[in-house]
């Protein structure tokens, strides 16, 4: 199976492959244990056979089977390790991409929030300035109205003319 095909597999499929390989490894271990058991049995048989040549011929098959099983086991381990390394690299790259996207989204959101806050602050500052200007205008208006009232009260208390009739008509 090529690297491209492995990358296209889902995590579940990859886990199934890994489980299958683990089961195959277990089977190979069992076969190796059986071969070792047969080897022990053959050693007993060799001791009983008495002939060194017969023992060498019978052991040769056992050693070949054990060597083949061990070689197959090592090859499977190397293949699985390579697949896992490729999967880990892909997952790491994907995680980096997702983190970069999240950072970009956070930065965009932060800029939007800052822009909104700045706009709101400008509105608040403009309103505050307007309120202060309105307050100052009102204060001046009240102050000028107070001066007019004081002048009107002052003019009522001081008699204007000696003829009271003319004062009423003018008033």
C-alpha positions, 0 to 999 in steps of 0.5 A, a space after each residue: 500500500 502506498 503512502 498516498 493510499 495510507 493518507 487517504 485512509 480514515 483513522 478507523 481504517 488505520 486502526 483496523 490495519 494496526 489491529 490486524 498487524 498486531 494479530 498477525 504478530 501474535 500469530 507469528 509469536 505463537 508459531 515461533 514458540 511452537 517452533 521453539 517447542 519443536 526444537 526442544 522436542 527435536 533436541 530430545 529426539 537427537 539425543 535419542 537418535 544418537 547420530 549427529 548427521 540425523 540430528 543436523 538434518 532434522 534441526 535444519 528445517 526447524 531453524 529455517 522455519 524459525 528464521 523465516 518467522 523472525 524475518 517476517 516479524 521484523 519486516 512487519 514491525 518495520 512496515 508498521 513503524 513506517 506507516 505510523 511515522 507517516 500517519 504521525 507526520 500527517 496528523 502533526 501537519 494537520 494540527 499545525 494547519 488547524 492551529 494556524 486557522 484558529 490563530 487567524 480567526 482569533 486575530 481577525 476577531 480581536 481586530 474587529 473587537 478593537 475596531 468596534 471598541 474604538 468606534 464606540 469610544 469615539 461615539 462616547 467621546 463625541 457625545 461627552 463633548 456635545 454634552 459639555 458644550 450643551 452644558 456650557 451653553 445652558 450655563 451661559 444662557 442661565 447666567 445671562 437670564 439671571 443678569 436680565 432678571 437682576 436688572 429688571 428687579 433693580 429697575 422696578 425698585 428705582 422710580 423712573 419718573 416723577 409722574 406716576 401716570 406716565 410710568 403706568 402707560 409706559 409699562 
